[in-house]
Amino acid sequence: MGDNPRRFTILYAPITKEHLRVIEAKYYSLIRNTIHEQVTYEPLHETRNRKPLKRPVVFMATWELRFGPQNRFQVYYDVARDERTVSILAIGCKYGTRVIIGREEIDL
C-alpha cells in the first residue's frame, strides 16, 4: 500500500534544540508526540489550538500550535505545501500574556 500521500515530513530547525533546553525534560515526549499528531497530516487545517498567524512572526513562522497544561506550549511552524514539509521553527512557553522562546520573551 505504501505511504499515505497526504503525509507531511516534519523538519526541526536546529535552534529548536536550544528552545527545548529551557523546558522541563518531562514534557519532551508530550511536545514531540503532539507535534507529530497535529501536523503530520493536516498542518494547514485550522482548529481551536492550531491557527494561521495574522502575520509571520518568530523565525518567519506562519502557523501556531498551542497545547499542554493551560495551553502552555506554543509551537511555531511554516508549511511548504509543494514539498509536503512542515518546518518547526520555534518552541516556546506561554505564561499569562508572555511567550518565552529559549531564554527570550517574544512580542507577538
C-alpha positions as CSV (number, residue, x, y, z in Angstrom):
1,M,0.0,0.0,0.0
2,G,2.9,2.5,0.5
3,D,2.8,5.8,2.4
4,N,-0.2,7.9,2.8
5,P,0.1,10.6,0.1
6,R,-1.2,13.2,2.4
7,R,1.6,12.8,4.9
8,F,3.9,15.7,5.6
9,T,7.6,15.4,6.7
10,I,8.4,17.3,9.9
11,L,11.7,19.1,9.9
12,Y,13.0,20.8,13.1
13,A,15.1,24.0,12.8
14,P,18.4,23.4,14.6
15,I,17.6,26.3,17.0
16,T,14.6,24.4,18.5
17,K,17.1,22.3,20.4
18,E,18.1,25.5,22.3
19,H,14.4,26.3,22.8
20,L,13.8,22.9,24.4
21,R,16.7,23.3,26.9
22,V,14.6,25.7,29.0
23,I,11.6,23.4,29.1
24,E,11.4,20.6,31.7
25,A,12.5,17.3,30.1
26,K,9.4,15.6,31.4
27,Y,7.4,17.5,28.7
28,Y,9.6,16.4,25.8
29,S,7.6,13.4,24.8
30,L,4.3,15.4,25.0
31,I,5.8,18.1,22.8
32,R,7.2,15.6,20.2
33,N,4.0,13.4,20.2
34,T,1.7,16.4,19.9
35,I,3.7,18.0,17.1
36,H,3.6,14.6,15.2
37,E,-0.1,14.1,15.8
38,Q,-1.1,17.6,14.9
39,V,0.9,18.5,11.8
40,T,1.9,15.2,10.0
41,Y,-1.4,15.0,8.0
42,E,-3.3,18.3,8.1
43,P,-0.9,21.1,9.1
44,L,-2.9,23.7,7.2
45,H,-6.3,22.7,8.8
46,E,-7.3,25.4,11.3
47,T,-8.6,24.1,14.7
48,R,-9.2,25.7,18.1
49,N,-5.5,25.2,19.0
50,R,-3.9,25.4,15.6
51,K,-4.2,28.7,13.8
52,P,-2.6,30.7,11.0
53,L,-0.8,33.7,12.2
54,K,-2.1,37.1,11.0
55,R,1.5,38.0,10.0
56,P,4.7,35.9,10.1
57,V,6.4,36.1,13.5
58,V,9.1,34.3,15.3
59,F,11.6,33.0,12.8
60,M,9.1,33.7,10.0
61,A,6.5,31.2,11.2
62,T,3.1,31.4,9.6
63,W,1.2,28.9,11.9
64,E,0.9,28.4,15.7
65,L,0.0,25.3,17.6
66,R,-0.9,25.5,21.3
67,F,-1.2,22.6,23.7
68,G,-0.3,21.2,27.1
69,P,-1.4,22.3,30.6
70,Q,-3.2,25.6,30.2
71,N,-2.1,25.6,26.5
72,R,1.4,26.5,27.9
73,F,3.4,25.2,24.9
74,Q,3.5,27.2,21.7
75,V,5.0,25.7,18.5
76,Y,5.5,28.0,15.6
77,Y,5.8,26.5,12.1
78,D,5.7,27.0,8.4
79,V,4.4,24.7,5.7
80,A,5.8,24.1,2.2
81,R,2.8,22.6,0.6
82,D,4.5,21.5,-2.7
83,E,7.4,19.8,-0.8
84,R,5.0,18.4,1.8
85,T,7.1,19.5,4.7
86,V,6.4,21.2,8.0
87,S,9.3,23.2,9.4
88,I,9.1,23.6,13.2
89,L,10.8,27.0,13.7
90,A,10.3,27.8,17.3
91,I,9.0,26.1,20.5
92,G,8.1,28.2,23.5
93,C,6.1,28.5,26.7
94,K,3.4,31.0,27.4
95,Y,3.0,32.4,30.9
96,G,0.0,34.7,31.1
97,T,0.4,37.1,28.2
98,R,4.2,36.5,27.9
99,V,5.7,34.0,25.4
100,I,9.2,32.8,26.2
101,I,11.2,31.1,23.4
102,G,14.6,29.9,24.5
103,R,15.6,32.5,27.1
104,E,13.9,35.4,25.3
105,E,10.5,37.0,25.7
106,I,8.9,37.4,22.3
107,D,6.4,40.1,21.2
108,L,3.6,38.6,19.2
